[in-house]
Amino acid sequence: MSHGATTDNPYTRGIAEFVSGLRYEAIPEQVRHRAKLLMLDSLGCALYGADLQWCRILQDTLERVDATRACAVWGTNRKLSAPHAALANGTAVQGFELDDVHRAGVLHVGAVVLPALIPVVETRGGMTGREFLTAAIAGYEIGPRVGLCMGPQHIASGWHSGATLGVFSAAAGAARGLRLDAGKTVHALGIAGTQAAGLMAAQFGAMVKRMHAGRSSQSGLYGALLADSGFTGIVNVLESEYGGFCTTLSQSTDKFNLKELTAGFGETWQTMGIALKFYACVGTNHTTLDAIRDMQVERRFGAADLKRVVVHGSLVTVNHVGWKYVPQGLTSAQLNMPYCVATWLLEGDCFVDQFTEDKVADPARMALSEKVEVVHDPEITAKGAKYRHMVRVEVHLNDGTVMKRTVEAARGSEQKFASDAEIIEKFEKLAVKALPKAQVGKLRDAMLGLEKLGDATEIARLLVRN
């Protein structure tokens, strides 16, 4: 491998040119509509998350060290500096495993784009709803492409991809919001990329896992703001053979594909590949829960009828969620497949009411989780990133019945995307935890009617609890 000083950057530059050159009129109407629904969902997740314990600890700490009161902490009456607001709000979006996911790119997109973009709106002003939507889509398009470049082995090797990839989405959205040209956008990406971090060991009970998206969003915002002021970053942050993002955060040079970074710009919209969650747990578990849900339609069964459940999945599924459940807090509960399967069988749902501190060490859940086995299926792994959540589920009942179901894509995924009504219902159910019902309605209407919004600061105003 050469350690020379070449700065060739066709891919980083290609991304920057797409981001800076993106225009509202060039975005297909179906992509614009999908993006509005995705953003609405993310804001609902943030409003639900704002009062969670880990979010309050973060907000309290940041408020003590940050005297600036410029940008809203969504769902509260607090304000912080732009970077700290991005950190707090990104943490809230990802705060309860409810937010979107680009499954093939392995990234929670709204949690990194919106917390970086909305502070730009608040501090700079002058942005219309159309410009806001365009900037957001610029961000939504980039991170998933970096994920597709890196492949599922990126998270399998221990990196939390939602954190590492997210800096590029955040930087792209903020750079477009600031109207940076291609040259400065290159530097925004280069500043953000060198801050990429996040370790998957955080999934085993640590609050810090919730903070990864917020930190990633903050890093992207720093990249755009600093680049706007003339600060320079790594111009070939993605391509560099020595110390570049792809080579350094990949196991080997044959484990990533740089061509994915700019593939299909203007034709293939990765925004359309982002899925929504209807269970309050990690997206990897959703196909299994759907499989059991479908089987229960065919024949009613519950915890008392169960002998064992065997889930055949990809290596990522096994490593990410298939470990033996040990009570270590809500984070580990929401990320563990045996626990989530046990929860579904006991309660018939896996939404916000099913995950509370008093249930983390529930003896019934723990005993039932012992009957759930997650095993590697090399054939699923061989199908690649797009099928990393595919599962073959076998349910063995006490009477000897064996039920089987294969699910490739979960409810709310790009293949089975939810209806507008389902997404709005989820948003309203979550948002009313933080805001009055009338204000929730105004925020919903503002987001779904972004094209008609003359001043995007209205969005930030409606996110504040008065």
C-alpha positions as CSV (number, residue, x, y, z in Angstrom):
1,M,0.0,0.0,0.0
2,S,1.4,3.4,-0.9
3,H,1.7,6.1,1.8
4,G,2.2,8.8,-0.8
5,A,0.6,12.2,-0.7
6,T,-1.7,11.8,-3.6
7,T,-5.0,13.7,-3.2
8,D,-7.0,12.2,-6.0
9,N,-10.6,12.4,-4.9
10,P,-13.1,11.5,-7.7
11,Y,-15.6,10.1,-5.2
12,T,-15.4,12.7,-2.5
13,R,-15.5,15.4,-5.2
14,G,-18.4,13.6,-6.9
15,I,-20.4,13.6,-3.7
16,A,-19.7,17.2,-3.1
17,E,-20.8,18.2,-6.6
18,F,-24.0,16.3,-6.2
19,V,-24.8,17.9,-2.9
20,S,-23.9,21.4,-3.8
21,G,-25.7,21.2,-7.2
22,L,-28.9,19.5,-6.1
23,R,-32.0,21.4,-6.9
24,Y,-35.6,20.9,-5.7
25,E,-36.9,20.6,-9.3
26,A,-34.5,17.7,-10.0
27,I,-35.9,15.6,-7.2
28,P,-38.8,13.3,-8.3
29,E,-42.1,14.1,-6.6
30,Q,-42.2,10.6,-5.0
31,V,-38.8,11.1,-3.4
32,R,-39.9,14.5,-2.0
33,H,-43.0,12.9,-0.6
34,R,-41.2,10.0,0.9
35,A,-38.6,12.3,2.5
36,K,-41.3,14.4,4.2
37,L,-42.8,11.2,5.7
38,L,-39.4,10.1,6.8
39,M,-38.6,13.4,8.5
40,L,-42.0,13.5,10.2
41,D,-41.2,10.1,11.6
42,S,-37.8,11.2,12.9
43,L,-39.3,14.2,14.6
44,G,-41.9,12.1,16.3
45,C,-39.1,9.8,17.6
46,A,-37.2,12.8,18.9
47,L,-40.2,14.2,20.7
48,Y,-40.8,10.9,22.4
49,G,-37.1,10.6,23.3
50,A,-36.6,14.1,24.7
51,D,-37.7,13.2,28.2
52,L,-36.0,9.8,28.5
53,Q,-33.4,9.4,31.3
54,W,-30.3,9.4,29.1
55,C,-31.6,12.4,27.1
56,R,-32.2,14.4,30.3
57,I,-28.8,13.6,31.6
58,L,-27.2,14.8,28.4
59,Q,-29.4,17.9,28.3
60,D,-28.6,18.8,31.9
61,T,-24.9,18.3,31.4
62,L,-24.7,20.3,28.2
63,E,-26.8,23.1,29.7
64,R,-24.3,23.4,32.6
65,V,-21.3,23.8,30.2
66,D,-23.0,25.7,27.4
67,A,-24.3,29.2,28.1
68,T,-25.3,29.8,24.4
69,R,-29.1,29.8,23.9
70,A,-29.5,29.7,20.1
71,C,-31.0,26.4,19.1
72,A,-33.9,24.4,20.4
73,V,-33.7,21.1,22.2
74,W,-36.7,19.5,20.6
75,G,-39.7,18.7,22.8
76,T,-38.4,20.9,25.6
77,N,-38.1,24.6,26.5
78,R,-34.3,24.4,26.5
79,K,-31.9,26.0,24.1
80,L,-28.2,25.3,23.5
81,S,-25.5,26.2,20.9
82,A,-25.9,24.7,17.5
83,P,-23.4,21.9,17.9
84,H,-24.8,20.9,21.4
85,A,-28.4,21.1,20.1
86,A,-27.4,18.7,17.3
87,L,-25.9,16.3,19.9
88,A,-28.9,16.4,22.1
89,N,-31.5,16.1,19.3
90,G,-29.7,13.4,17.5
91,T,-29.5,11.4,20.7
92,A,-33.3,11.9,21.2
93,V,-34.1,10.7,17.6
94,Q,-32.2,7.5,18.3
95,G,-33.1,7.5,21.9
96,F,-35.6,4.5,21.9
97,E,-34.8,2.4,18.8
98,L,-37.9,3.8,17.0
99,D,-36.3,5.7,14.2
100,D,-35.7,4.9,10.5
101,V,-33.0,2.7,9.0
102,H,-31.5,2.2,5.6
103,R,-31.0,-1.5,5.9
104,A,-28.6,-2.1,3.1
105,G,-26.5,0.9,4.0
106,V,-26.9,0.1,7.7
107,L,-27.6,3.7,8.8
108,H,-30.3,5.6,10.8
109,V,-30.5,8.6,8.5
110,G,-32.9,11.1,10.0
111,A,-31.1,11.0,13.3
112,V,-28.0,12.4,11.8
113,V,-29.4,14.7,9.0
114,L,-32.1,16.7,10.8
115,P,-30.3,17.6,14.0
116,A,-27.5,19.1,11.9
117,L,-29.7,20.8,9.4
118,I,-32.3,22.5,11.7
119,P,-29.6,24.4,13.7
120,V,-28.5,25.8,10.3
121,V,-32.0,27.0,9.8
122,E,-32.2,28.6,13.2
123,T,-28.8,30.4,13.1
124,R,-28.7,31.5,9.5
125,G,-32.3,32.0,8.6
126,G,-33.6,32.8,5.1
127,M,-34.3,29.1,4.2
128,T,-37.6,28.2,2.5
129,G,-39.4,24.9,3.0
130,R,-38.3,23.9,-0.5
131,E,-34.6,24.6,0.3
132,F,-35.0,22.8,3.6
133,L,-36.4,19.7,1.8
134,T,-33.6,19.8,-0.8
135,A,-30.9,20.1,1.8
136,A,-32.4,17.2,3.8
137,I,-32.6,14.9,0.8
138,A,-28.9,15.8,0.0
139,G,-28.0,14.4,3.4
140,Y,-30.4,11.4,3.1
141,E,-28.7,10.4,-0.2
142,I,-25.1,10.3,1.0
143,G,-24.7,8.3,4.2
144,P,-26.4,5.2,2.7
145,R,-24.1,5.3,-0.2
146,V,-21.1,5.2,2.1
147,G,-22.7,2.3,3.9
148,L,-23.2,0.4,0.6
149,C,-19.6,1.1,-0.2
150,M,-18.4,-0.4,3.1
151,G,-20.8,-3.4,3.1
152,P,-22.2,-5.3,6.1
153,Q,-18.8,-6.4,7.3
154,H,-18.2,-2.8,8.5
155,I,-20.7,-3.3,11.4
156,A,-19.7,-7.0,11.7
157,S,-16.1,-5.9,12.5
158,G,-17.3,-3.9,15.5
159,W,-17.9,-0.4,14.1
160,H,-21.3,1.2,14.9
161,S,-22.2,2.1,11.3
162,G,-25.0,4.5,12.3
163,A,-22.3,6.6,14.0
164,T,-19.4,6.2,11.5
165,L,-21.4,6.6,8.3
166,G,-23.6,9.3,9.7
167,V,-21.1,12.0,9.7
168,F,-21.2,12.1,5.9
169,S,-25.0,12.4,5.8
170,A,-24.9,15.2,8.5
171,A,-22.2,17.1,6.7
172,A,-23.9,16.8,3.3
173,G,-27.2,18.1,4.7
174,A,-25.7,21.0,6.6
175,A,-23.4,21.9,3.7
176,R,-26.3,22.1,1.3
177,G,-28.3,24.1,3.9
178,L,-25.4,26.6,4.1
179,R,-25.3,26.7,0.3
180,L,-21.6,25.7,0.2
181,D,-20.1,25.3,-3.2
182,A,-18.5,22.0,-4.2
183,G,-15.0,22.9,-3.0
184,K,-16.1,23.8,0.5
185,T,-18.4,20.8,0.6
186,V,-15.3,18.6,-0.1
187,H,-13.8,20.1,3.0
188,A,-17.0,19.7,5.1
189,L,-16.9,16.0,4.2
190,G,-13.2,15.8,5.0
191,I,-13.6,17.4,8.4
192,A,-16.6,15.3,9.3
193,G,-15.0,12.0,8.1
194,T,-12.0,12.3,10.3
195,Q,-14.3,12.5,13.3
196,A,-16.2,9.2,12.5
197,A,-16.4,6.9,15.5
198,G,-18.6,4.5,17.3
199,L,-18.1,1.1,18.8
200,M,-20.8,-1.6,18.7
201,A,-19.9,-2.9,22.2
202,A,-22.1,0.0,23.3
203,Q,-25.1,-2.1,22.5
204,F,-24.6,-4.3,25.5
205,G,-26.4,-2.0,28.0
206,A,-24.5,1.4,27.7
207,M,-26.4,4.7,27.5
208,V,-23.7,6.0,25.2
209,K,-25.1,3.9,22.3
210,R,-28.0,6.4,22.3
211,M,-25.5,9.2,21.9
212,H,-23.7,7.9,18.8
213,A,-26.2,9.5,16.3
214,G,-26.1,12.8,18.1
215,R,-22.3,12.9,18.1
216,S,-22.2,12.0,14.4
217,S,-24.7,14.7,13.6
218,Q,-22.6,17.2,15.6
219,S,-19.5,16.2,13.8
220,G,-21.2,16.7,10.4
221,L,-22.4,20.1,11.5
222,Y,-18.9,21.1,12.7
223,G,-17.6,20.0,9.3
224,A,-20.0,22.3,7.4
225,L,-19.6,25.3,9.7
226,L,-15.8,25.1,9.7
227,A,-15.6,24.6,5.9
228,D,-17.9,27.6,5.5
229,S,-15.3,29.6,7.4
230,G,-12.4,28.4,5.3
231,F,-11.1,25.6,7.5
232,T,-9.8,22.7,5.5
233,G,-10.4,18.9,5.8
234,I,-9.1,15.7,4.2
235,V,-9.9,16.3,0.5
236,N,-9.8,12.6,-0.3
237,V,-11.3,11.4,3.0
238,L,-13.0,8.5,1.3
239,E,-10.3,7.4,-1.2
240,S,-7.0,7.8,0.5
241,E,-5.1,4.6,0.5
242,Y,-3.4,5.4,3.8
243,G,-5.6,6.8,6.6
244,G,-8.7,7.3,4.5
245,F,-12.1,6.4,5.9
246,C,-12.7,3.3,3.7
247,T,-9.2,1.7,4.1
248,T,-9.0,2.5,7.8
249,L,-12.5,1.4,8.9
250,S,-12.6,-1.7,6.7
251,Q,-10.9,-5.0,7.4
252,S,-9.1,-5.0,4.1
253,T,-9.0,-3.2,0.8
254,D,-11.1,-5.8,-1.0
255,K,-14.0,-5.3,1.5
256,F,-15.3,-2.1,0.1
257,N,-16.4,-0.7,-3.2
258,L,-15.7,2.9,-3.9
259,K,-18.0,2.9,-7.0
260,E,-21.0,2.7,-4.7
261,L,-20.3,6.2,-3.4
262,T,-21.5,8.0,-6.5
263,A,-23.5,5.2,-8.2
264,G,-26.8,6.3,-9.6
265,F,-26.8,10.0,-8.6
266,G,-30.0,11.6,-10.0
267,E,-31.4,8.2,-11.1
268,T,-31.3,5.9,-8.0
269,W,-32.6,7.7,-4.9
270,Q,-31.4,6.0,-1.7
271,T,-34.0,8.0,0.2
272,M,-36.5,5.5,-1.2
273,G,-34.5,2.7,0.4
274,I,-35.0,4.0,4.0
275,A,-37.4,1.9,6.1
276,L,-39.5,2.9,9.2
277,K,-39.9,1.0,12.4
278,F,-43.1,-0.2,14.0
279,Y,-41.4,-2.0,16.8
280,A,-39.3,-0.2,19.5
281,C,-36.2,-2.3,19.0
282,V,-33.3,-2.6,16.7
283,G,-34.2,-3.1,13.0
284,T,-32.4,-6.4,12.8
285,N,-35.1,-8.0,15.0
286,H,-38.1,-6.8,12.9
287,T,-38.2,-9.5,10.3
288,T,-38.3,-12.2,13.0
289,L,-41.1,-10.4,14.9
290,D,-43.0,-10.1,11.6
291,A,-42.5,-13.8,11.0
292,I,-44.0,-14.7,14.4
293,R,-46.8,-12.2,14.0
294,D,-47.7,-13.8,10.6
295,M,-47.6,-17.3,12.0
296,Q,-49.9,-16.3,14.9
297,V,-52.5,-15.2,12.3
298,E,-52.3,-18.7,10.9
299,R,-52.6,-20.3,14.4
300,R,-52.9,-18.5,17.7
301,F,-50.1,-19.5,20.1
302,G,-48.3,-17.8,22.9
303,A,-45.5,-18.2,25.5
304,A,-47.3,-21.2,27.2
305,D,-47.5,-23.1,23.9
306,L,-43.8,-22.7,23.0
307,K,-41.1,-25.3,23.1
308,R,-38.4,-23.3,21.2
309,V,-37.8,-20.8,18.4
310,V,-34.9,-21.1,16.0
311,V,-34.0,-18.1,13.9
312,H,-31.7,-18.7,10.9
313,G,-30.1,-15.4,9.9
314,S,-27.0,-13.7,8.5
315,L,-23.7,-13.4,10.3
316,V,-24.6,-9.8,11.0
317,T,-27.9,-10.8,12.6
318,V,-26.1,-13.4,14.8
319,N,-23.4,-11.0,16.0
320,H,-25.7,-8.0,16.3
321,V,-28.7,-9.4,18.1
322,G,-28.3,-13.1,18.7
323,W,-26.2,-13.1,21.9
324,K,-27.4,-14.7,25.2
325,Y,-29.6,-12.1,27.0
326,V,-28.3,-10.7,30.2
327,P,-30.2,-7.8,31.8
328,Q,-28.0,-4.7,31.5
329,G,-30.5,-2.0,30.9
330,L,-33.0,-1.0,28.2
331,T,-30.4,-0.7,25.5
332,S,-29.4,-4.3,25.7
333,A,-33.0,-5.4,25.9
334,Q,-34.0,-3.5,22.8
335,L,-31.1,-4.8,20.9
336,N,-31.4,-8.5,21.9
337,M,-33.5,-10.8,19.7
338,P,-34.3,-13.5,22.3
339,Y,-35.6,-10.8,24.7
340,C,-37.7,-9.1,22.0
341,V,-39.2,-12.4,20.8
342,A,-40.0,-13.3,24.4
343,T,-41.6,-9.8,24.9
344,W,-43.8,-10.3,21.7
345,L,-44.9,-13.7,22.8
346,L,-45.8,-12.5,26.3
347,E,-47.4,-9.1,25.4
348,G,-48.4,-9.3,21.7
349,D,-46.4,-6.1,20.9
350,C,-42.9,-4.6,21.0
351,F,-43.6,-0.9,21.1
352,V,-42.8,1.8,23.7
353,D,-45.0,0.4,26.5
354,Q,-43.3,-2.9,26.4
355,F,-39.8,-1.6,27.2
356,T,-39.6,-0.2,30.7
357,E,-36.9,-0.5,33.4
358,D,-39.0,-2.8,35.5
359,K,-39.2,-5.4,32.7
360,V,-35.5,-5.6,31.9
361,A,-34.9,-8.4,34.4
362,D,-38.5,-9.8,34.3
363,P,-38.1,-13.6,35.2
364,A,-40.8,-14.6,32.7
365,R,-39.0,-12.8,29.8
366,M,-35.6,-14.1,30.8
367,A,-36.9,-17.7,31.0
368,L,-38.7,-17.5,27.7
369,S,-35.6,-15.9,26.0
370,E,-33.7,-19.1,26.8
371,K,-36.0,-20.9,24.3
372,V,-34.9,-18.6,21.4
373,E,-31.8,-19.6,19.4
374,V,-30.3,-17.5,16.7
375,V,-28.0,-19.5,14.3
376,H,-26.0,-18.5,11.3
377,D,-27.2,-19.4,7.8
378,P,-24.3,-19.0,5.3
379,E,-26.7,-18.9,2.4
380,I,-28.4,-15.7,3.8
381,T,-25.0,-14.1,4.4
382,A,-24.0,-14.9,0.9
383,K,-26.9,-12.9,-0.5
384,G,-25.2,-9.7,0.6
385,A,-26.1,-6.5,2.4
386,K,-29.6,-6.1,1.0
387,Y,-30.6,-9.4,2.6
388,R,-28.8,-9.0,5.9
389,H,-32.1,-8.9,7.9
390,M,-33.6,-11.9,6.0
391,V,-34.6,-14.7,8.4
392,R,-36.0,-18.2,8.3
393,V,-37.9,-18.7,11.6
394,E,-39.0,-22.1,13.0
395,V,-41.5,-22.2,15.8
396,H,-41.6,-25.5,17.7
397,L,-44.8,-25.9,19.8
398,N,-45.3,-28.2,22.7
399,D,-47.8,-30.4,20.8
400,G,-45.1,-31.2,18.2
401,T,-46.2,-28.7,15.6
402,V,-43.4,-27.0,13.7
403,M,-44.3,-23.7,11.9
404,K,-41.9,-22.0,9.5
405,R,-41.8,-18.6,7.9
406,T,-39.2,-16.8,5.8
407,V,-39.2,-13.0,5.8
408,E,-36.9,-11.0,3.6
409,A,-38.2,-7.5,4.5
410,A,-40.0,-6.1,7.5
411,R,-43.1,-4.1,7.8
412,G,-42.3,-0.5,7.0
413,S,-39.3,-1.4,4.8
414,E,-38.8,-0.1,1.3
415,Q,-40.4,-3.2,-0.1
416,K,-43.4,-2.9,2.3
417,F,-43.5,0.8,3.0
418,A,-46.2,2.0,5.4
419,S,-49.1,4.1,4.3
420,D,-49.2,7.8,5.0
421,A,-51.9,7.2,7.6
422,E,-49.8,4.7,9.5
423,I,-46.8,7.0,9.6
424,I,-48.9,10.0,10.7
425,E,-50.5,7.8,13.4
426,K,-47.1,6.8,14.8
427,F,-45.9,10.4,14.7
428,E,-48.9,11.7,16.6
429,K,-48.7,8.9,19.2
430,L,-45.1,9.7,19.9
431,A,-45.2,13.5,19.7
432,V,-48.0,14.1,22.1
433,K,-45.7,12.9,24.9
434,A,-43.8,16.2,24.6
435,L,-46.1,18.7,22.9
436,P,-49.8,19.7,23.1
437,K,-52.0,18.0,20.6
438,A,-52.8,21.2,18.7
439,Q,-49.1,22.0,18.3
440,V,-48.4,18.4,17.1
441,G,-51.0,19.0,14.4
442,K,-49.4,22.2,13.3
443,L,-46.0,20.5,13.1
444,R,-47.4,17.6,11.1
445,D,-49.0,20.0,8.6
446,A,-45.8,22.1,8.3
447,M,-43.7,19.0,7.5
448,L,-46.1,17.5,5.1
449,G,-46.6,20.9,3.4
450,L,-42.9,21.9,3.3
451,E,-43.2,23.2,-0.3
452,K,-45.6,25.9,0.8
453,L,-43.5,26.9,3.8
454,G,-42.0,30.4,3.2
455,D,-39.7,30.3,6.3
456,A,-38.3,27.0,7.5
457,T,-37.6,28.4,11.0
458,E,-41.3,27.6,11.6
459,I,-40.3,24.0,12.0
460,A,-37.8,24.8,14.8
461,R,-40.4,27.0,16.5
462,L,-43.0,24.2,16.5
463,L,-40.5,21.8,18.0
464,V,-40.2,23.9,21.2
465,R,-42.4,23.1,24.2
466,N,-43.9,26.3,25.5
